Amino acid sequence: MKLPEAIEGLDRGRVVGVLGMPGVGKTEDAAQIVARSNLAVLALDPVGVLSQKLEGADVYLVHVPRQFNLAATWDWTRDKLYGGEKVVWDLKEWRTAEIQKLADAMVPKLKTLRNCVVVVDEVQKITPDFSADMGRGAPDFKDWLTVRRNQGVSFVWTSQRPAFVSMTVRGLTDAWLVHRLFYANDREVIKNLLKAQPDVDVDELESRMQNFQPGDVAFIDLPFLAG
């Protein structure tokens, strides 16, 4: 599948979920979206894998230490984004709780963005489901997700455990790239979200999700949600 060309309307505030177990290709999908987007991109990389996938691409890879000047780093990043560039913040040294606080602290700055794509790899580190033992999440960041469409900002998230991702994020998602999912509760949350869609056979999709080989993907596009 050619990405992001297959996903229409990234300039209209789409939310794209890229799911799958480690090694199946989900981070490669996210890297394609970053590298080939016609819009400016800001990516947050909590584990450092996305940055590795983008080495050599026409992307600014920024190692962000745990002690850093947010205002100065943001001012530089903002200037790059306004120039149509792509910037990835590598946060692999950060603890989960620290990343959540950073995401909330960034909200006033994110509200100034227009017509770009924000990408978060392994989004459950920032917006976990509260039933999961992964901290309380970033409530201000979640609130921003519900309104960023008004600024033409699309949001792309990846996760190997979608059952641990906030319902806010899952419920906003209108395009799905689903690789192999091993755990039954991960497949179940996808089925529940898509079962009301008349063009999606969720039982057939679940069967495929269990048996996908690395690189296999199901693309479920719900463009009417972004219309």
N, C-alpha and C positions, 0 to 999 in steps of 0.2 A: 504494500500500500504506500502511495506517495503522500507524504505529509509535509506541510499542513494543507496542501491543495485539496485534499479530500474533505476537509472540514470547512464548510462555508460559513461566512459571517463572523470571522474572528475580529472584524472591525465593528461589530455590533453587540459586543458584550456576551459572547458565548462562555459556557463553563464546560470544560472538557475533562473527563476522568480517564486516566490511563492506569489499568489495573493488571496485576499479575505477580506470580511468585518470582523470587530472585532468578535471574538468568534466562528469562523467557522473552525479553525484548522491550519491556515497558520503558526503561530509561533511555534506550535507543530511540523510541518513539518521541519522548519528551525532548531529546537532543535534536531530533529532526525539526520539531516545531520551533525550538529556539533558533537553530541555525538558519532555517529557511523561511522564517516569517518575513512578510513584507512590512510588518510593523515593528516598532521598537519593542524590546523585551527586557523585563527584569525578572531574573530567576533567583530563588532562594534555594540553596543546596545544603540541607542539613547533614547529609552523610558524605558528601564529597564525590559521589559516583558520577553525577551529572557533569561536574566540572571535568572529570577524566574523559568522559565521552566527547567533550567539546574542545579538547586540546587540539590546536591547529586550525580550528574554525575561526571565522571572522567574528569573534566574540571577545569582549573584555572579561577575563576571569580574575576576580578580585578575592584574594585571601583575606578574610575578615577575622582578626584575632579577637579573643574574648574581651579584651580591654581595648576599645577603639573609640574614636570620636564620631558619633553618629551624624552630627550636623555636617561635619566636613566631608565625610564619606558620601552622605546623601547628596550634598551640593554637587560633588563631582559626578555622581551617578545620574542625578537629574539632568545635568547638562548633556551627558551622553544620550540619555533617553530622548530629550528634546531634539537632539540631532539625528534621531532615528536609529541609534546604535542598540546593541544587545549587550547586557551586563549580567554576569552571574556572580552572586555573592556566595563564596564557599564558607560554610559555617560548620564544617566537620569537627572543629575543636569545641563546639558549644554543647553544653548540656541541654536537655529537652526543656527544662523550666526556663533557662536563659533564652532559648530561641522563642518561646512563647511570649516572654516579656518584650523581646526585641520586636516581634511582629506587632504587638499592641502599640509600642512606642513609634512604629513607623506609620501608623494609620493617618495622622494628620498630613504626613508627607505623601502617602499614597493617594490621598484625596485630591492632590493637585495634578495627578497624571491624567492624560487624555489620549485616547486612541492608541493603546498599546496592549501588550500581553504580559500578564504576571504569571509566572510559573513557580510552583512549589513541589519539590520532589519529596516523597514520603510525607504527605501532608498531615498524617495522623500525629506527627510530632508537634505540629502547631495547633491543629484543631481536632483533638481527639474526641471520640465519643465518651461522654462522662461515665459510662458504665465500665470503661477500660481504665486500668491502673496506669494512666499516662499523664497525670497532672490535670489541672483544671482548664487548660487550654487558653486561648487568646480571645476573649469575648469581643473586644473592640475590633479585632481583625475580622471575626465572623460577621459583625455588624457591617463592616465595610464591604464584605463580599456581597451583601444583599443589595447594595446601592451602586456598586462600581460600574454596573452596566450603563447607568445614566451618563457616564463619561466615556463610553465606548471602550471600556477596559475589559478584555477577556481574561478568564482565569483558567489555567491548566494545572491539574493536580495529578500526582501519581501516588499509588499505594500498593503494597503487597498484601495489606490486610484491610480491605474496605469496611469490614464490620467494625473496625476500631476508629473509623473516620466519622466526624461529626455529622449528624443528620442534616444540619444546615447545608454543609458542603454537598452531601449526596443528593439532597432534594433540589438543589439549584442546577445540578448537572444535566445538560441537554445533549451531550455527545459523549459516547462511551467507546473506548478502545480496550477491549477485554481480552487478555491473554489467559493462560492456564491459572486457575485458582484451585488450590488444594483443599482448603478447609470448607466444610459444608456451610458454616454460618456466613462466610464471605460470599458464597454463591447465592445464599438465600436472600441477603440484603439486595443483591442485584435483581433477583427475580421479583421481589416485592416492589421495587421501584419501577420496574418495566412491565409488570403484568397487566396494567391498565392500557398499555399501548396496543392498538389493534393489529399493528404490523409486526409485532414481536412475539414469536413462539418461545415463551420463557422455558418450557420444559426441554425443547430442542437446544436452546442456548445453554442450559445447565449441563446437558450431556456433552456438548462441545467443550465447555469450559473445563470439564474434568479430564478430557482426553487430548487437549491441545498439545502439540509439540512446540519446542522453542521456536519463536518466530511466528507461530500461528496467532491470528487475532480475529475477533469479531468486532465489526464496526457498526454501532447502533447510533444513527444520527436522528435527532428529534428537532429539526430546524424550526418547526412551528413554535417551539418554546422561546425562540430568540427573535421571532418576527415582530 
